[in-house]
Amino acid sequence: MSFSEGISDSAPGPTSSAAPNPSGRLSIPEIIRKKRDGENLQQDEIRYFVQAVTRRALQDGQIGAMLMAIRLQGMEPNEILALTREMATSGRILEWPEKWRGLLVDKHSTGGVGDKVSLPLVPALVACDCKVPMISGRGLGYTGGTLDKLESVPGFVVSQSPEQMKHILEAVGCCIVEQSQELVPADKVLYALRDVTATVDSLPLITGSIMSKKVAENISALVLDVKFGSAALYPTLESAQQLAQSLVSVGTQLKINTAAVLSRMDGPLGRRVGHSLEVLESLECLEGRGPEDLRELVTTLGGTLLWQCGRAGSLPEGTAHIARALDNGTALRTFQAMLQAQGVEADVARALCAGTEEQRLQVLRRAQAQEELVAQRGGTVQQILALPLARTLHGLGAGRTQKGQAINHRVGAELLVSVGQRVRKGSPWIRIHYESPALSDADRHSLQGALILEDSEPFAPSLKVVKTILPQTHPEMARRK
């Protein structure tokens, strides 16, 4: 592999109403001031800021001030495009063999509670003849990160060089890695600081973070799972759609065939929340089992990608291909091979992918304490609110409250009931896994508020996927014109 320009700088930069610096020199405080006051930044100012972040030439306070200014004042589309471009080219743009052209795909989620989709989806895509060089992230706020989940597997190494990524893709077809000093190093710094500066939900920063990693991957097609609801970064369908359109627009302008799926995030995805518990549930999905809402998202997102890159003639056909890869064991075998390729001992990978749940728990290790809470009255489950659950688990050690903080991979929860199910008073509805700190009365009270019951007949829960946004350049869109 070698360094690659990857993206043209020919796109026009944003304009500014402010007079240029009389000295002709760029200044970080002046750039922060301009954005603080709602002015548009020039492309060279955005480049100067991103390069300073990459060189670690700024104090955390300066970066935090800039993040907050962007969060409060926003960015115009040209600024977002420039930010994404500069973040992507802060490191290497990966280069791949010509024979892989058109087969390199990826998926990204804006984050949710219990969202472990990448773990079964990535190997399922490989089973359908795609290549997936996923550069992923850690948890932000109360949402769990894919890398954190995978690091609950003993020996799994998320840090891989571009050369190692290429080797793993040649041998296995996929990898899931962190952004390193070589791959989008600017985002690595900004991502960590967003988590502790209350700037996680900024549309420009989300767009730049997600799309810069995907540009650096040098992929052909990308599908985005944009969440909306009470436990999502964007609570309403309309606000999530605005983010989805920003992501699709930037991806399309940067030559990636980008689509977005809008999905609900009011209740947890699946029935297990917490890093090691979500690995267990992902393995169930890879065996053709597990919760229906998880399988729905995996097959829908995967089917969309297969359609985008021409591996399927339609969305239903692509969905069927992904479902077959889950059901016939090829995705599970690929996942096992990926674990080994990224540092997991062969016997550990085998125990996880071919063992019983008890054998899997021996590998992942169970938390020292488990406690079940019971329904305080009878009724039909209308909702299980994800946000109180996520915040409680975050406080028990499943998330970070400061930069670089270690997390406890064993902290988590199992839902023992489903939406639409009738439950009796006194029956267990959730099991909490914890160590230190212990579960408190305040935690119990908060969790009980997450179970919403009504006196009604049982019902089938609604689907997670609500809408798909396709780029204007998609073949199907062209056929409709």
Summary of the structure (lengths in Angstrom):
residues: 481
radius of gyration: 22.3
end to end distance: 40.2
largest distance: 73.8
contacts: 1738
relative contact order: 0.13
helix: 45%
strand: 15%
